[in-house]
Every structure is written in structure tokens, then in C-alpha cells.
Amino acid sequence: MKQDVPFRINILDPLPGVAMKVQRGKNELLDPVRSDAKAIVFEFEITVDLAGEKPNFLGKFAQGPKDVRFVYVNSGTSAGQPGTPWTRRAKLALTSITRQQVETVIKTLGSRFETAIDGVGRDGGPVCASVKGIEWKIVK
């Protein structure tokens, strides 16, 4: 059973002047639905296959091997911004999402998975690498 499930990513307090976009497939980029000094917000759908024990995330936004799927948030030149010293990608793991959570989102009209991460990494640049502590919440 494959189902499209809505997702929202909130990038909090992003680095001023640095573009951030979600990677779609290998070369495409998704623009934010909202962007200001306090947050950059992305909304998209990921296809989820529930035929097995664990959810299998599919489609252009689900990156990586089957058992360790994630979403890339690109920044700087990786987000298509010329003339910036930043070339980064942050990995937001999908592996903590359970089958029961996916079924809840599918059954609950208007619900989605949502997470929030800091836009600036420990080194003062845009967030990058595998983001620790990702928590996907079900929101309505």
C-alpha cells in the first residue's frame, strides 16, 4: 500500500543571506513556502510504502538507501545561490518514523509530519551533515 504523506520542515533562525532549499531528486530544488529572518518553511509530500514491517519512504524527496532514508536541506551554492562561500547539505533522517505514525497521519484528515531544526550549525555556518535529534511530530 503506497500513500502520499505531507511533511513540513521548519528551519529556525537561519543564517542571514544564505539560501536554503530542500533537494528533490538528484538535481532539483524545492523553494520554501515561507521565508523570513525567524524561519524558513518547506512543505512537500513523500510517498510511503507500508507493505513491509517498517515504512519505506519513496519518491524524489526521500534520499539514501531503503533502511536509512533522509531528506536533504541544501544551503549556499548547493541551494543554487551564486557568490556565497557556503556549499552545504543537512541530512534529516526519516528512520525514527514508525508505521503506526504513518497510519495515523493517513487516517487523520489535515495532519502531517513536522520537524524544526536550527538553521545555524555549531561552527556558525548553515546547518549541515547529519542533524542529530530529529523529532518528527504529527501535527494538524
N, CA and C of each residue as an Amber inpcrd file, in Angstrom:
protein
   420
   0.8340000  -1.1820000   0.0000000   0.0000000   0.0000000   0.0000000
   0.8790000   1.2460000   0.0000000   0.8150000   2.0330000  -1.0460000
   1.5850000   3.2710000  -1.1410000   0.6630000   4.4600000  -0.9520000
   1.1450000   5.4300000  -0.1980000   0.3320000   6.6050000   0.1280000
   1.2390000   7.8300000   0.1760000   0.7660000   8.9520000  -0.3560000
   1.4900000  10.2110000  -0.2290000   1.1860000  10.8330000   1.1240000
   2.2410000  11.2150000   1.8430000   2.1070000  11.7490000   3.1970000
   2.7450000  13.1380000   3.2380000   2.0340000  14.1390000   3.7890000
   2.5800000  15.5010000   3.8410000   3.6260000  15.6910000   4.9460000
   4.6270000  16.5280000   4.6270000   5.7150000  16.8650000   5.5470000
   5.9150000  18.3720000   5.5760000   6.3710000  18.8670000   6.7140000
   6.7650000  20.2740000   6.8510000   8.0870000  20.3080000   7.6280000
   9.0350000  21.0900000   7.1010000  10.3100000  21.3180000   7.7860000
  10.4110000  22.8000000   8.0930000  10.6980000  23.1210000   9.3570000
  10.9100000  24.4980000   9.8010000  12.3910000  24.6710000  10.1320000
  13.0570000  25.5620000   9.4180000  14.4450000  25.9020000   9.7060000
  14.4020000  27.1780000  10.5420000  14.7750000  27.0790000  11.8100000
  14.6560000  28.2020000  12.7340000  15.9200000  29.0450000  12.7630000
  15.7440000  30.3560000  12.8060000  16.8570000  31.3110000  12.8770000
  17.9460000  31.0190000  11.8480000  17.5840000  31.0110000  10.5530000
  18.5700000  30.7130000   9.5090000  19.6540000  31.7860000   9.4280000
  20.7890000  31.4120000   8.8820000  21.8900000  32.3440000   8.6960000
  21.4650000  33.4010000   7.6690000  21.4990000  34.6840000   8.0250000
  21.0700000  35.7410000   7.1030000  21.8620000  35.7070000   5.7870000
  21.1370000  35.8650000   4.6850000  21.7710000  35.9690000   3.3750000
  22.1750000  34.6550000   2.7390000  21.8430000  33.5270000   3.3740000
  22.2060000  32.2240000   2.8180000  20.9310000  31.4920000   2.4030000
  20.8570000  31.1280000   1.1140000  19.6940000  30.4120000   0.5920000
  19.6570000  28.9900000   1.1360000  18.4370000  28.5000000   1.3860000
  18.2360000  27.1110000   1.7990000  17.0640000  26.5590000   1.0020000
  17.2370000  25.3300000   0.4950000  16.1930000  24.6680000  -0.2850000
  16.2530000  23.1660000  -0.0250000  15.1150000  22.5130000  -0.1260000
  15.0500000  21.0610000   0.0190000  15.3830000  20.4360000  -1.3280000
  16.2120000  19.3940000  -1.2890000  16.6030000  18.7130000  -2.5190000
  15.5090000  17.7410000  -2.9500000  15.1680000  17.8110000  -4.2430000
  14.1730000  16.9220000  -4.8500000  14.9000000  16.1310000  -5.9300000
  15.0080000  14.8330000  -5.7490000  15.7480000  14.0120000  -6.6980000
  17.2330000  14.3160000  -6.6000000  17.9340000  14.2020000  -7.7340000
  19.3840000  14.4420000  -7.7200000  19.7520000  15.8990000  -7.9500000
  18.9690000  16.6140000  -8.7650000  19.3760000  17.9560000  -9.1740000
  18.3310000  19.0500000  -8.9730000  17.1240000  18.6870000  -8.5800000
  16.0720000  19.6900000  -8.4320000  16.0590000  20.2380000  -7.0060000
  15.5090000  21.4380000  -6.8620000  15.4190000  22.0870000  -5.5520000
  14.0060000  22.6030000  -5.3290000  13.5370000  22.4800000  -4.0860000
  12.2260000  22.9650000  -3.7040000  12.3750000  24.2920000  -2.9680000
  11.6940000  25.3080000  -3.4690000  11.7000000  26.6110000  -2.8010000
  10.8620000  26.5390000  -1.5250000  11.1870000  27.3700000  -0.5540000
  10.3680000  27.4050000   0.6630000   8.9910000  27.9940000   0.3810000
   8.0160000  27.6080000   1.2120000   6.6850000  28.1980000   1.1040000
   6.6270000  29.5130000   1.8720000   7.5820000  29.6840000   2.8030000
   7.6680000  30.9240000   3.5720000   9.1070000  31.0860000   4.0430000
   9.5810000  32.3380000   4.0380000  10.9500000  32.5980000   4.4620000
  11.0460000  34.0030000   5.0450000  11.5890000  34.1030000   6.2520000
  11.8720000  35.4000000   6.8580000  13.0590000  35.2130000   7.8100000
  13.3900000  36.2140000   8.5790000  14.5600000  36.1570000   9.4610000
  14.4150000  35.1170000  10.5630000  13.1880000  34.7530000  10.9020000
  12.9650000  33.8140000  12.0020000  12.8560000  32.3600000  11.5580000
  12.3930000  32.1250000  10.3280000  12.1880000  30.7410000   9.8880000
  12.0810000  30.6360000   8.3760000  12.5050000  29.4780000   7.8930000
  12.2920000  29.0760000   6.5050000  11.4520000  27.8040000   6.5810000
  10.3520000  27.7690000   5.8350000   9.4110000  26.6580000   5.9330000
   9.2570000  25.9740000   4.5690000   9.3470000  24.6430000   4.6000000
   9.1730000  23.8190000   3.3970000   8.0140000  22.8670000   3.6150000
   7.2070000  22.6730000   2.5780000   6.1220000  21.7020000   2.6130000
   6.1840000  20.8620000   1.3440000   6.0150000  19.5500000   1.5240000
   6.0900000  18.6190000   0.3980000   5.4850000  17.2970000   0.8320000
   5.3600000  16.3690000  -0.1090000   4.8390000  15.0430000   0.1910000
   5.8800000  13.9890000  -0.1300000   5.8970000  12.9570000   0.6890000
   6.7400000  11.7890000   0.4570000   5.8140000  10.5880000   0.3280000
   6.0550000   9.7600000  -0.6730000   5.2970000   8.5290000  -0.8350000
   5.8400000   7.5000000   0.1550000   4.9240000   6.8390000   0.8660000
   5.3210000   5.8330000   1.8410000   4.6780000   4.5070000   1.4610000
   5.5100000   3.4560000   1.3810000   5.0330000   2.1010000   1.1170000
   4.9390000   1.3750000   2.4510000   3.7470000   0.9030000   2.7900000
   3.5380000   0.2080000   4.0560000   3.3930000  -1.3030000   3.8660000
   3.9190000  -1.8540000   2.7730000   3.7980000  -3.2850000   2.5010000
   4.6430000  -4.1220000   3.4670000   5.7450000  -3.5730000   3.9630000
   6.6100000  -4.3100000   4.8810000   6.3510000  -3.9240000   6.3300000
   7.2060000  -4.4290000   7.2280000   7.0730000  -4.1100000   8.6570000
   7.3170000  -2.6390000   8.9510000   8.3690000  -2.1030000   8.3280000
   8.7250000  -0.7020000   8.5260000   8.2950000   0.1070000   7.3150000
   7.9720000   1.3810000   7.5180000   7.6170000   2.2150000   6.3560000
   8.8190000   2.3880000   5.4280000   8.5510000   2.3190000   4.1300000
   9.5820000   2.5440000   3.1250000   9.2610000   3.8680000   2.4300000
  10.1060000   4.8690000   2.6590000   9.8920000   6.2000000   2.1010000
  10.4390000   6.2420000   0.6810000   9.5890000   6.6930000  -0.2420000
   9.9110000   6.6660000  -1.6740000   9.7090000   8.0410000  -2.2880000
  10.1490000   8.1880000  -3.5160000   9.9220000   9.4220000  -4.2620000
  11.1240000  10.3340000  -4.2480000  10.9400000  11.4860000  -4.8450000
  12.0590000  12.3990000  -5.0890000  12.6100000  13.0800000  -3.8440000
  11.8400000  13.1640000  -2.7750000  12.3380000  13.8300000  -1.5670000
  13.0370000  12.8630000  -0.6110000  12.7920000  11.5690000  -0.7640000
  13.4190000  10.5540000   0.0940000  14.7560000  10.1490000  -0.5210000
  15.8230000  10.4900000   0.1600000  17.1800000  10.2180000  -0.3290000
  17.7850000   9.0320000   0.4330000  18.7980000   8.4090000  -0.1470000
  19.5600000   7.3700000   0.5320000  18.9800000   5.9700000   0.3960000
  19.7220000   4.9800000   0.9480000  19.2810000   3.5840000   0.8970000
  17.9950000   3.3470000   1.6890000  17.2850000   2.2920000   1.3520000
  15.9720000   1.9780000   1.9110000  15.9220000   2.0500000   3.4450000
  16.8820000   1.4950000   4.1280000  16.8380000   1.4150000   5.5930000
  17.3050000   2.6770000   6.3040000  17.8250000   3.6420000   5.5690000
  18.3410000   4.8710000   6.2020000  17.9300000   6.1140000   5.4090000
  16.6850000   6.1650000   4.9850000  16.2180000   7.2910000   4.1750000
  16.2630000   8.5990000   4.9710000  16.4190000   9.6830000   4.2240000
  16.5120000  11.0120000   4.8180000  16.0950000  12.0470000   3.7960000
  15.9540000  13.2890000   4.2530000  15.6610000  14.4400000   3.3950000
  16.8730000  15.3510000   3.4690000  17.3060000  15.8720000   2.3240000
  18.4130000  16.8310000   2.2830000  17.8570000  18.2600000   2.3170000
  18.4450000  19.1010000   3.1660000  18.2130000  20.5420000   3.1160000
  19.5380000  21.1540000   2.6770000  19.5530000  21.7240000   1.4790000
  20.7690000  22.2910000   0.9000000  20.8770000  23.7750000   1.2260000
  22.1240000  24.2580000   1.3240000  22.3320000  25.6900000   1.5690000
  23.4810000  26.2140000   0.7180000  23.4660000  27.5300000   0.5100000
  24.5130000  28.1810000  -0.2760000  24.4870000  27.7300000  -1.7250000
  25.6600000  27.4190000  -2.2770000  25.7230000  27.0140000  -3.6830000
  24.9490000  25.7230000  -3.9390000  24.8330000  24.8490000  -2.9360000
  24.0370000  23.6250000  -3.0820000  22.5540000  23.9340000  -3.2220000
  22.1490000  25.1320000  -2.8040000  20.7610000  25.5810000  -2.9410000
  20.5990000  26.5090000  -4.1440000  21.6170000  26.5430000  -5.0080000
  21.5340000  27.3510000  -6.2230000  21.8950000  28.8090000  -6.0440000
  22.5160000  29.1650000  -4.9310000  22.8760000  30.5580000  -4.6660000
  24.3040000  30.8280000  -5.1440000  24.4740000  31.6910000  -6.1380000
  25.8270000  32.0180000  -6.5960000  26.4990000  33.0250000  -5.6500000
  27.8070000  33.0730000  -5.6870000  28.5600000  34.0980000  -4.9640000
  28.5390000  33.9740000  -3.4600000  28.3760000  32.7740000  -2.9410000
  28.4100000  32.5640000  -1.4990000  29.5370000  31.5980000  -1.1600000
  30.1490000  31.7410000  -0.0020000  31.2100000  30.8000000   0.3780000
  30.6590000  29.4650000   0.8870000  29.3330000  29.3470000   1.0570000
  28.7470000  28.1510000   1.6570000  28.2890000  27.1490000   0.6090000
  28.6440000  25.8840000   0.8160000  28.1880000  24.7640000  -0.0040000
  27.9230000  23.6220000   0.9620000  26.6650000  23.5090000   1.4050000
  26.3620000  22.5300000   2.4500000  25.0340000  21.8210000   2.1980000
  24.9410000  20.6220000   2.8470000  23.6870000  19.8700000   2.8610000
  23.5040000  19.3000000   4.2640000  22.3010000  19.4030000   4.7600000
  21.9480000  18.7990000   6.0430000  21.0520000  17.5980000   5.7650000
  21.3090000  16.5020000   6.4910000  20.5120000  15.2820000   6.3580000
  19.5370000  15.1900000   7.5240000  18.2530000  15.0800000   7.2010000
  17.2140000  14.9200000   8.2100000  16.6600000  13.5070000   8.0840000
  17.0460000  12.6410000   9.0130000  16.6880000  11.2230000   8.9630000
  15.1860000  11.0120000   9.0960000  14.6810000  10.0370000   8.3360000
  13.2730000   9.6360000   8.4120000  13.1100000   8.3310000   9.2020000
  14.2030000   7.7540000   9.6440000  14.1980000   6.4160000  10.2450000
  13.4570000   6.3180000  11.5690000  13.2420000   7.4200000  12.2490000
  12.5210000   7.3590000  13.5340000  11.0130000   7.2990000  13.3600000
  10.5210000   7.4940000  12.1500000   9.0740000   7.4820000  11.8920000
   8.5950000   6.0350000  11.8180000   7.5870000   5.7160000  12.6300000
   7.0700000   4.3520000  12.7010000   5.8860000   4.1420000  11.7650000
   5.6030000   2.8960000  11.5410000   4.4350000   2.5160000  10.7340000
   3.1560000   3.0780000  11.3650000   3.0410000   2.9640000  12.6900000
   1.8630000   3.4620000  13.3940000   1.6890000   4.9660000  13.1870000
   2.7870000   5.7210000  13.2180000   2.7120000   7.1630000  12.9820000
   2.2330000   7.4580000  11.5650000   2.7690000   6.7350000  10.5890000
   2.3490000   6.9410000   9.1960000   0.8580000   6.6490000   9.0600000
   0.4000000   5.5560000   9.6560000  -1.0190000   5.2120000   9.5820000
  -1.8820000   6.2950000  10.2340000  -1.4090000   6.8760000  11.3300000
  -2.1410000   7.9520000  11.9980000  -2.2680000   9.1730000  11.0910000
  -1.1740000   9.5560000  10.4220000  -1.2190000  10.7060000   9.5180000
  -2.1790000  10.4370000   8.3580000  -2.1530000   9.2220000   7.8310000
  -3.0320000   8.8730000   6.7120000  -4.4990000   8.9440000   7.1310000
  -4.8100000   8.4770000   8.3400000  -6.2000000   8.4130000   8.8140000
  -6.7290000   9.7550000   9.3260000  -5.8420000  10.6630000   9.7020000
  -6.2660000  11.9140000  10.3240000  -6.2300000  13.0370000   9.3020000
  -7.3780000  13.4490000   8.8540000  -7.5010000  14.4970000   7.8420000
  -6.7920000  15.7790000   8.2870000  -5.9850000  16.3340000   7.4190000
  -5.2980000  17.5920000   7.7020000  -4.0400000  17.4610000   8.5320000
  -3.6070000  16.2360000   8.8330000  -2.3870000  16.0780000   9.6320000
  -1.1700000  15.8970000   8.7350000  -0.0030000  16.0770000   9.3390000
   1.2610000  15.9630000   8.6050000   2.3790000  15.6580000   9.5980000
   3.5330000  15.2820000   9.0540000   4.7500000  15.1790000   9.8590000
   5.4340000  16.5350000   9.8280000   5.9510000  16.9490000  10.9730000
   6.6280000  18.2410000  11.0410000   7.8260000  18.1390000  11.9700000
   8.8960000  18.8370000  11.5940000  10.0700000  18.9410000  12.4460000
  10.6180000  20.3560000  12.3600000  11.4170000  20.7090000  13.3510000
  12.0850000  22.0150000  13.3690000  13.5440000  21.8010000  13.7290000
  14.4310000  22.4960000  13.0120000  15.8600000  22.4220000  13.3110000
  16.4430000  23.8320000  13.3200000  17.5520000  23.9810000  14.0040000
  18.2690000  25.2540000  13.9910000  18.9110000  25.4420000  12.6200000
  18.8590000  26.6520000  12.1090000  19.4170000  26.9480000  10.7950000
  20.9240000  27.1530000  10.7860000  21.5120000  27.3450000  11.9700000
  22.9560000  27.5940000  12.0780000  23.6060000  26.4400000  12.8400000
  24.7070000  25.9460000  12.2880000  25.4410000  24.8560000  12.9210000
  26.3760000  25.3520000  14.0100000  27.0470000  24.4130000  14.6510000
  27.9670000  24.7430000  15.7530000  29.1180000  25.6350000  15.3270000
  29.4890000  25.5730000  14.0500000  30.6250000  26.3710000  13.5690000
  30.2020000  27.7700000  13.1120000  28.9140000  28.0980000  13.2500000
  28.4290000  29.4090000  12.8520000  27.9680000  29.4960000  11.4090000
  28.1490000  28.4320000  10.6500000  27.6740000  28.3830000   9.2690000
  26.3140000  27.7240000   9.2020000  25.7780000  27.5610000   7.9900000
  24.4810000  26.8960000   7.8460000  24.5430000  25.4600000   8.3850000
  23.4450000  25.0150000   8.9570000  23.3760000  23.6520000   9.4730000
  23.7770000  22.6700000   8.3670000  24.5050000  21.6130000   8.7530000
  24.9580000  20.6490000   7.7500000  25.1960000  19.2870000   8.3870000
  25.5180000  18.3240000   7.5360000  25.7890000  16.9380000   7.9190000
  24.5130000  16.2940000   8.4740000  24.6620000  15.1900000   9.1940000
  23.5120000  14.5050000   9.7800000  23.0520000  15.2700000  11.0040000
  21.8380000  15.7930000  10.9440000  21.3050000  16.5840000  12.0490000
  20.8640000  15.6240000  13.1500000  21.4190000  15.7930000  14.3290000
  21.1130000  14.9210000  15.4690000  19.7950000  15.3250000  16.1180000
  19.1160000  14.3350000  16.6840000  17.9190000  14.5950000  17.4670000
  16.6940000  15.0010000  16.6800000  16.6090000  14.6070000  15.4150000
  15.4260000  14.9450000  14.6170000  14.2000000  14.2690000  15.2390000
  13.1840000  15.0620000  15.4900000  11.9290000  14.5300000  16.0140000
  10.8080000  14.9230000  15.0680000  10.2110000  13.9170000  14.4380000
   9.0860000  14.1630000  13.5410000   7.8050000  14.0390000  14.3540000
   7.0880000  15.1330000  14.4840000   5.8290000  15.1600000  15.2320000
   4.6670000  15.1310000  14.2510000   3.5660000  14.5780000  14.7120000
   2.3370000  14.6160000  13.9300000   1.5770000  15.8570000  14.3660000
   1.2950000  16.7440000  13.4200000   0.5610000  17.9660000  13.7170000
  -0.6380000  18.0810000  12.7860000  -1.5980000  18.8430000  13.2380000
  -2.8040000  19.0500000  12.4340000  -2.8800000  20.4880000  11.9910000
